[in-house]
Structure formats: C-alpha cells, structure tokens
Amino acid sequence: TYRLEGGALNAGEVFVGYFGDGHLIQTDGNLTIAGATSGYTFGLSIATGGSATGTYELQGGQILISIMLQGEYIGGLGSPYAPGGCGLFIQTGGSNFAGSSLWIESNSLYKLIGPGILQATVEYLDGNGTFLQTDGNNTTSSLVVGSSWISNGMTGATYQLTGPGRLVVTGNEYIAYIADFEGNFTGLFVHSDGNNSI
C-alpha cells in the first residue's frame, strides 16, 4: 500500500497491482506522470495481468498524466480470450486528469461517487467494465460503452449515471460500438439521475 497524503510524486509510469495485489490511497498532493519508462504505453495501470488486483482511492489532490501517453488502464493485459486483472478506481474527491484515454476492462469498476473531476480525451468501457457515477463531473470528447477493441474474452460494458453528477461528452457517445469476436454488440447506459450533455 502506498499513501500519498501531500507533496508531489513524479513518475514515468505507475502500476498498482502488477501480476499481484496493489493499493494506492491519495488524500492530497499531486501525482504527475510525464512519460513512460518502458515499452508499456499507459501512464497509470491498475491490475495488470490475469492474477492481479489493484485499487486506487482518490480522495483529494490531483492526478495529472501527460496527454502524450495513453492515459489510464484499469484491468488489463489479458489475451483476446482470457481476462486481465480486476481493478477498482474509487474517486470521492480530487481531480483525475487521465490524459488521452481511460480504459476500463476485465470486470473492473470506476466509481465517481464524490464531488471530484475526471477528464480524459477518450473513455473506453469493455470486457464487462463498469463506470458508476453518482456525483462529480466527467468530461470527455468521446465515450465508448462496449467497444470490443480488447474484449479479453468478455463482452458487455455498462455506464450508470444514477446521481446528481454531470457527464459532458463534447464529441460522440457510442453504445455497443463494435462487435466482439463472436459478432455480438453489447453495451448499456443506465440514466436515472444527473445530467448527460452530448
């Protein structure tokens, strides 16, 4: 477990749960990821590998990932027919500037359940990935729910906007955008509260 309670943490890339278990709790301070130090292209990776579990709790402070990187990958590095790790990102506050993309896969979950800010150029949900928003602001230029770019053997994705939060998509919003390996289109958007602006 790593606790970031203030100050500045600067890294080329960050893994939370790399073929194992990891936990990062940020209550304040700044995490800046400016450039990958290996061939792995994502700045922040949570639960990398089939046996991995990883949890990131953002309660305050800021995450800033260079727009030149792929951004954040939650639950990844599986094969096309086998799941990757299972990741959890819980944001109850603070700001998450995720860079060029946010991927949620492999039964992983992003929970924006507090007055936080999330920004990513593109957001992909696939492989039974789920985004639960009950509060806060999520801004992206493109939202893809059920993209099947990397299905990892699982289909379906869900975005739930169930609280007074705000989702702003400045470009396009796609539900079940691309078929999986078996020709299925699966994506679900549940909107019971809050604002979805496209």
Buried (B, 14 or more C-beta within 10 A) or exposed (E): EEEBEEEEBEBBBBBBBBBBBBBBBBBBBBBBBBEBEEEBBBBBBBBBBBEBBBBBBBBBBBBBBBEEBBBBBBBBBBEEEEBBBBBBBBBBBBBBBBBBBBBBBBBBBBBBBBBBBBBBBBBBBBBBBBBBBBBBBBBBBBBBBBBBEBBBBBBBBBBBBBBEBBBBBEEEBBBBBBBBEEEEBBBBBEEEEBEBEE
